[in-house]
Amino acid sequence: MFGNKLKDTTKDLFSIITDKSNEYDAINLVQPQHSDCPKRLAALAQHYITSGYNHYAPPYGVYELREQVAAKVMEDYSTEVNPNNEITITAGANQAVHTAISSLISQDDEVVVFEPAYKSYVPSIQNVGGRPIYVPLKLPDYHIDWGELQKVINLRTKMIIINSPHNPTGTLLSKEDLQRLKKIVNGTQITILSDEVFEHFIFGDNEHQSILQIPELYKRSIVVSSFGKLFNIPGWKIGYCIAPEKYSNELRKTHTFQINSVNTPLQYALADFLNEGISVGAIKEKYESKRALVRDYLRQTRFGLVETKGTYFQLLNYNQISNQKDTEFVKDLISEYKLALFPLSFYYHHFLDNHVVGMNFAHPDDHLKKGLEILQKIGNQ
C-alpha cells in the first residue's frame, strides 16, 4: 500500500529471538546485559539535567564534546582532526551510518558490503535507491579477499563499507589490509565508510587499525564510532562521525534535517567525563576475561570456536553436533535447552547457512556461566 522502499527487510533479528527467549524463559545470550553506567558519568548527567542544560544543542554537537573527541583521536591515533568542521555528534552510530549513506549515495550508485554484515548497512543503501554489492568474507577466519573486491569495482562504485572490529565475527583488519584497500581505491572517486564502533574492544596482542591513521585513506573516508558500548550507555544513543571538511559539510546538511540536535545534557556530561580521563585498559580487561571464560568452557567441546579478536561476540560452528539449518538449531536451543543464540545466516542477504551461530558475552559472569554450562553439555553429548 505504501510502497515502502524497505519492503524486503525483516523484523529485527534480536527482537524475534528475545521474544522467543521470553516465551520460553530462556537464558538470552543474544542481547547484551551491560553493567551500570559509570557512577561519575551518571552524576554528571544528573548535574546537567538539573542545572538547566535542557535546550537544543547545536546541530553538529556541543563544541565541548567535539573538542574531547578530537583530543581522544589525537591520543589514540596521533591524528589531528578539527572539532569545528570534521566532527559531528550523532544520535548513535546507526544514525551516523544512515546519514553518511543518505548524504553521499544516489539512485543506482553501488555500495560494496562485506558479508556477514551489520543489519543497518543494506537498508540504508536501499532507502536511497542505491545498490548493495555483496562480497563474502572468506572462511574459516572471515577475512577479506581483496582480489574479489577488485573484481566488483567499477565506475558505478561510490562507497565501500568496512567494519573493524567486525560485528559479529570479531575479526580485525590489519595494516596490510588497509594498505590493500588504499591501492584499490587510489585514483577512484570511491568513499570509505568505516564503522569502528568496537575500536576499544581488542583482545590479546591485537591492535585496532583505524582509517584515521592513514592520511591517504582518511581524505576519502567517514569514520563512525560511539560512546554507547564503551561506557555501557547504549540507550543514550550518542555517537559521532569524523570526516574531512568536504564530507562533513555534506553529512551535516542531511544530519540537520534528520535529527536537528542530539541530547544536550548528556553531551555535556560526556564531555566532562572524557576530559577527566578514561581507562580503556580496564574496559579491555573486563571483556577479555569474559572471552576467556567462553573459551575455557567450550574449548574441549565439539563446537568449533571462530577466534574473536575484538567486539563482544563469539561465533560457534556446530557442524560436528548437528546438520540442522542454523535457524532450526537456534529454535531448538530455545525450546529444548532454554538458551538463546543467534543464527549467522541472518547477516547475509540470501541467508547463507554455514552451520554457525553466535553469542554475545557482554553479560554478568553468573548469567554467562549458566549459558555456557548448557552449551558445554550440548557440545559434549
C-alpha positions as CSV (number, residue, x, y, z in Angstrom):
1,M,0.0,0.0,0.0
2,F,2.7,2.5,1.0
3,G,5.4,1.2,-1.4
4,N,8.0,1.0,1.3
5,K,11.5,1.0,-0.1
6,L,12.5,-1.4,2.7
7,K,9.7,-4.0,2.0
8,D,12.3,-6.8,1.7
9,T,13.8,-6.3,5.1
10,T,12.6,-8.4,8.0
11,K,11.7,-7.7,11.6
12,D,14.8,-7.1,13.7
13,L,16.5,-10.4,14.4
14,F,17.3,-9.7,18.0
15,S,13.7,-8.7,18.7
16,I,12.4,-12.0,17.3
17,I,14.9,-14.1,19.4
18,T,14.3,-12.1,22.5
19,D,10.5,-12.5,22.2
20,K,11.0,-16.3,21.8
21,S,13.5,-16.3,24.7
22,N,11.0,-14.6,27.0
23,E,8.3,-17.0,25.9
24,Y,10.4,-20.0,27.0
25,D,12.1,-18.2,29.9
26,A,15.4,-18.9,28.2
27,I,18.9,-17.6,29.1
28,N,19.4,-14.9,26.5
29,L,22.9,-14.6,25.2
30,V,21.9,-12.5,22.2
31,Q,21.0,-9.1,23.7
32,P,23.9,-7.7,25.8
33,Q,23.2,-7.1,29.5
34,H,25.7,-4.2,30.2
35,S,26.9,-3.2,33.6
36,D,25.6,0.1,35.1
37,C,26.7,3.4,33.7
38,P,29.8,4.7,35.4
39,K,28.7,6.5,38.6
40,R,30.7,9.6,37.8
41,L,29.1,9.8,34.3
42,A,25.7,9.3,35.8
43,A,26.3,12.1,38.3
44,L,27.5,14.5,35.6
45,A,24.3,13.7,33.6
46,Q,22.2,14.5,36.6
47,H,24.1,17.7,37.2
48,Y,23.5,19.0,33.7
49,I,19.8,17.9,33.6
50,T,19.1,19.7,36.9
51,S,21.2,22.7,36.0
52,G,19.1,23.8,33.1
53,Y,21.1,22.4,30.2
54,N,17.9,21.2,28.5
55,H,17.8,23.5,25.5
56,Y,18.5,22.4,21.9
57,A,22.2,21.6,21.3
58,P,23.9,23.0,18.2
59,P,23.0,20.8,15.2
60,Y,26.6,19.4,14.9
61,G,27.0,18.8,18.6
62,V,28.1,20.6,21.7
63,Y,31.5,22.0,21.0
64,E,33.0,20.8,24.3
65,L,32.2,17.2,23.3
66,R,33.6,17.6,19.8
67,E,36.7,19.0,21.3
68,Q,37.1,16.0,23.5
69,V,36.5,13.6,20.6
70,A,39.4,15.4,18.8
71,A,41.6,15.0,21.8
72,K,40.7,11.3,22.0
73,V,41.6,10.8,18.3
74,M,45.0,12.5,18.9
75,E,45.7,10.3,22.0
76,D,44.5,7.1,20.3
77,Y,45.8,7.6,16.8
78,S,48.2,10.5,16.8
79,T,46.0,12.2,14.2
80,E,44.7,15.8,14.3
81,V,41.1,16.4,13.4
82,N,39.3,19.7,13.6
83,P,36.4,19.8,16.1
84,N,34.8,22.7,14.2
85,N,34.5,21.1,10.7
86,E,35.5,17.4,10.9
87,I,33.4,16.1,13.9
88,T,29.7,15.7,14.0
89,I,27.8,14.3,17.1
90,T,25.0,12.0,16.1
91,A,22.1,10.1,17.7
92,G,24.1,6.9,17.9
93,A,26.2,5.0,15.3
94,N,23.2,3.7,13.4
95,Q,22.1,7.3,12.6
96,A,25.7,8.2,11.7
97,V,25.8,5.3,9.2
98,H,22.4,6.2,7.7
99,T,23.2,9.9,7.4
100,A,26.5,9.1,5.7
101,I,24.9,6.8,3.2
102,S,21.9,9.1,2.5
103,S,24.2,12.1,2.1
104,L,26.5,10.6,-0.5
105,I,24.6,7.8,-2.3
106,S,22.1,8.3,-5.0
107,Q,19.8,6.2,-7.2
108,D,21.7,3.2,-8.7
109,D,25.0,4.0,-7.1
110,E,26.8,0.9,-6.0
111,V,28.0,0.3,-2.4
112,V,30.2,-2.6,-1.5
113,V,29.1,-4.5,1.6
114,F,31.2,-7.4,3.1
115,E,29.0,-10.2,4.4
116,P,28.1,-11.2,7.1
117,A,27.1,-7.6,7.5
118,Y,25.7,-5.5,10.3
119,K,22.0,-5.0,10.0
120,S,21.8,-1.3,9.2
121,Y,24.0,-1.0,6.1
122,V,21.8,-2.6,3.4
123,P,18.5,-0.9,4.4
124,S,20.2,2.5,4.4
125,I,21.6,1.8,0.9
126,Q,18.2,0.6,-0.4
127,N,16.4,3.5,1.2
128,V,18.2,6.0,-1.1
129,G,17.9,3.8,-4.2
130,G,21.5,2.5,-4.1
131,R,22.6,-1.0,-5.0
132,P,24.4,-3.1,-2.4
133,I,27.1,-5.2,-3.9
134,Y,27.9,-8.2,-1.7
135,V,31.4,-9.6,-1.2
136,P,31.5,-12.5,1.2
137,L,34.2,-12.8,3.9
138,K,36.2,-15.9,3.4
139,L,36.0,-18.9,5.8
140,P,37.2,-20.2,8.2
141,D,38.5,-16.9,9.7
142,Y,36.2,-14.4,7.8
143,H,38.9,-12.4,6.1
144,I,38.5,-10.1,3.1
145,D,39.6,-11.5,-0.3
146,W,40.9,-8.3,-1.8
147,G,41.0,-9.9,-5.3
148,E,37.3,-10.4,-5.1
149,L,36.8,-6.8,-4.1
150,Q,38.8,-5.6,-7.0
151,K,36.6,-7.6,-9.4
152,V,33.4,-5.8,-8.4
153,I,34.8,-2.2,-8.5
154,N,33.6,-0.2,-11.5
155,L,32.6,3.4,-12.4
156,R,29.3,2.9,-10.5
157,T,31.0,2.0,-7.2
158,K,30.6,5.0,-5.0
159,M,31.3,3.6,-1.5
160,I,32.9,0.7,0.3
161,I,31.8,-0.1,3.9
162,I,34.3,-1.6,6.2
163,N,33.7,-2.7,9.8
164,S,36.6,-3.4,12.1
165,P,36.5,-4.8,14.8
166,H,33.8,-6.7,12.8
167,N,30.3,-7.2,14.1
168,P,29.6,-10.1,14.6
169,T,32.7,-12.2,13.6
170,G,35.2,-10.4,15.9
171,T,37.8,-10.2,13.1
172,L,40.2,-7.3,12.6
173,L,41.6,-5.5,9.6
174,S,45.4,-5.5,9.6
175,K,47.8,-2.8,8.5
176,E,48.3,-4.9,5.3
177,D,44.6,-5.0,4.7
178,L,44.3,-1.2,4.9
179,Q,47.2,-0.9,2.5
180,R,45.5,-3.2,0.0
181,L,42.3,-1.1,0.4
182,K,44.4,2.1,-0.3
183,K,45.7,0.6,-3.5
184,I,42.3,-0.4,-4.7
185,V,40.6,3.0,-4.2
186,N,43.6,5.0,-5.4
187,G,42.6,7.0,-8.5
188,T,38.9,6.4,-8.0
189,Q,36.0,8.6,-6.6
190,I,35.1,5.9,-4.0
191,T,34.3,6.9,-0.4
192,I,35.1,4.6,2.5
193,L,32.6,4.3,5.3
194,S,34.5,2.9,8.3
195,D,32.4,1.5,11.2
196,E,34.8,1.5,14.2
197,V,32.3,1.3,17.0
198,F,34.2,-1.5,18.7
199,E,37.6,0.2,18.4
200,H,38.5,-0.3,22.1
201,F,37.2,-3.9,22.4
202,I,40.5,-5.5,21.3
203,F,42.0,-8.7,22.7
204,G,45.4,-10.2,23.3
205,D,48.3,-8.6,21.4
206,N,46.0,-7.4,18.6
207,E,45.7,-3.7,17.7
208,H,42.9,-1.8,16.1
209,Q,43.9,-0.3,12.8
210,S,41.9,2.9,12.1
211,I,41.4,4.7,8.8
212,L,42.3,7.8,10.8
213,Q,45.9,6.6,10.9
214,I,46.3,6.6,7.1
215,P,46.0,10.1,5.6
216,E,45.6,8.8,2.0
217,L,42.5,6.9,3.2
218,Y,41.1,9.4,5.7
219,K,40.9,12.1,3.0
220,R,38.2,10.0,1.3
221,S,36.6,8.5,4.4
222,I,33.9,8.8,7.0
223,V,34.7,7.2,10.3
224,V,31.8,6.2,12.7
225,S,32.1,5.5,16.4
226,S,30.0,5.7,19.5
227,F,30.1,6.1,23.3
228,G,27.3,3.5,23.9
229,K,29.3,0.3,24.2
230,L,32.4,1.9,25.7
231,F,30.6,3.4,28.7
232,N,27.7,0.9,29.0
233,I,25.2,3.6,27.8
234,P,23.7,2.3,24.6
235,G,20.4,3.8,25.5
236,W,21.9,7.3,25.5
237,K,22.3,6.9,21.7
238,I,25.2,9.3,21.3
239,G,27.8,8.6,18.5
240,Y,29.8,10.6,16.1
241,C,31.2,10.9,12.6
242,I,34.7,12.0,11.8
243,A,35.3,13.1,8.2
244,P,37.3,15.7,6.2
245,E,35.5,19.0,5.8
246,K,34.2,18.4,2.3
247,Y,32.4,15.2,3.5
248,S,31.4,16.7,6.9
249,N,29.7,19.6,5.1
250,E,27.5,17.1,3.1
251,L,26.8,15.0,6.2
252,R,25.7,18.0,8.2
253,K,23.2,19.1,5.5
254,T,21.4,15.8,5.9
255,H,22.0,15.4,9.6
256,T,20.4,18.8,10.5
257,F,17.1,17.8,9.0
258,Q,17.1,14.2,10.0
259,I,17.9,14.9,13.7
260,N,18.2,18.6,14.3
261,S,20.1,18.1,17.6
262,V,21.3,15.4,20.0
263,N,20.5,15.1,23.7
264,T,22.1,18.3,25.2
265,P,22.8,17.5,28.9
266,L,24.2,14.1,28.1
267,Q,26.6,15.6,25.6
268,Y,27.9,18.0,28.3
269,A,28.2,15.1,30.7
270,L,30.2,13.0,28.2
271,A,32.5,16.0,27.5
272,D,33.3,16.4,31.2
273,F,33.8,12.7,31.7
274,L,36.2,12.4,28.8
275,N,38.1,15.4,30.0
276,E,38.6,13.7,33.3
277,G,40.3,10.8,31.6
278,I,39.1,7.2,31.0
279,S,40.7,3.8,31.5
280,V,40.4,2.0,28.2
281,G,42.7,-0.7,29.5
282,A,40.3,-1.6,32.3
283,I,37.4,-1.9,29.8
284,K,39.5,-4.2,27.6
285,E,40.5,-6.4,30.5
286,K,36.9,-6.8,31.6
287,Y,35.7,-8.1,28.2
288,E,38.9,-10.1,27.6
289,S,38.2,-12.0,30.8
290,K,34.7,-12.8,29.5
291,R,36.1,-14.0,26.2
292,A,38.5,-16.3,28.2
293,L,35.6,-17.7,30.1
294,V,33.8,-18.6,26.9
295,R,36.9,-20.3,25.6
296,D,37.6,-22.2,28.8
297,Y,34.1,-23.6,28.8
298,L,33.9,-24.6,25.2
299,R,37.5,-25.4,24.1
300,Q,37.1,-29.1,24.7
301,T,33.7,-29.4,23.2
302,R,32.6,-30.3,19.7
303,F,31.8,-26.7,19.0
304,G,34.3,-25.0,16.7
305,L,35.2,-21.6,18.0
306,V,36.0,-18.9,15.5
307,E,38.7,-16.8,17.0
308,T,37.3,-13.4,18.1
309,K,40.0,-10.7,18.2
310,G,37.6,-7.9,19.1
311,T,34.0,-6.9,19.9
312,Y,32.0,-8.9,22.4
313,F,30.7,-11.7,20.1
314,Q,31.8,-15.3,19.8
315,L,30.8,-17.4,16.8
316,L,30.4,-21.2,17.1
317,N,30.5,-23.7,14.3
318,Y,28.2,-26.7,15.2
319,N,29.0,-28.9,12.2
320,Q,30.1,-31.8,14.5
321,I,26.9,-31.5,16.5
322,S,24.0,-31.2,14.1
323,N,23.2,-30.9,10.4
324,Q,20.2,-28.6,11.0
325,K,19.9,-25.2,9.5
326,D,21.2,-22.6,11.8
327,T,17.7,-21.1,12.3
328,E,16.3,-24.5,13.3
329,F,19.3,-25.2,15.5
330,V,18.7,-21.8,17.3
331,K,14.9,-22.6,17.6
332,D,15.6,-25.9,19.2
333,L,18.2,-24.4,21.6
334,I,15.5,-22.0,22.9
335,S,12.6,-24.5,23.1
336,E,14.6,-27.6,24.4
337,Y,17.6,-26.2,26.2
338,K,16.2,-22.7,27.3
339,L,19.2,-20.9,25.7
340,A,19.1,-18.2,23.1
341,L,21.8,-17.7,20.5
342,F,21.6,-16.0,17.1
343,P,21.9,-17.6,13.6
344,L,24.7,-16.1,11.5
345,S,22.6,-16.6,8.3
346,F,20.6,-13.5,9.2
347,Y,23.7,-11.4,8.5
348,Y,23.7,-12.5,4.8
349,H,21.3,-11.1,2.2
350,H,20.5,-14.6,0.9
351,F,20.6,-16.2,4.4
352,L,23.8,-18.2,3.7
353,D,23.9,-21.1,6.2
354,N,27.4,-22.3,7.2
355,H,26.1,-24.0,10.4
356,V,27.4,-21.1,12.5
357,V,25.6,-19.5,15.4
358,G,26.7,-16.6,17.6
359,M,26.6,-15.4,21.2
360,N,27.2,-12.1,23.0
361,F,29.3,-12.4,26.1
362,A,28.6,-8.9,27.4
363,H,26.8,-10.3,30.4
364,P,27.4,-10.7,34.2
365,D,29.6,-13.7,34.8
366,D,26.9,-15.7,36.6
367,H,24.4,-15.3,33.8
368,L,27.1,-16.0,31.2
369,K,28.2,-19.2,33.0
370,K,24.7,-20.6,33.1
371,G,24.5,-20.3,29.3
372,L,28.0,-21.7,28.9
373,E,27.1,-24.7,31.0
374,I,24.3,-25.6,28.7
375,L,26.5,-25.2,25.6
376,Q,29.2,-27.3,27.3
377,K,26.6,-30.1,27.9
378,I,25.4,-29.9,24.3
379,G,29.0,-29.9,22.9
380,N,30.0,-32.9,24.9
381,Q,27.0,-35.1,24.1
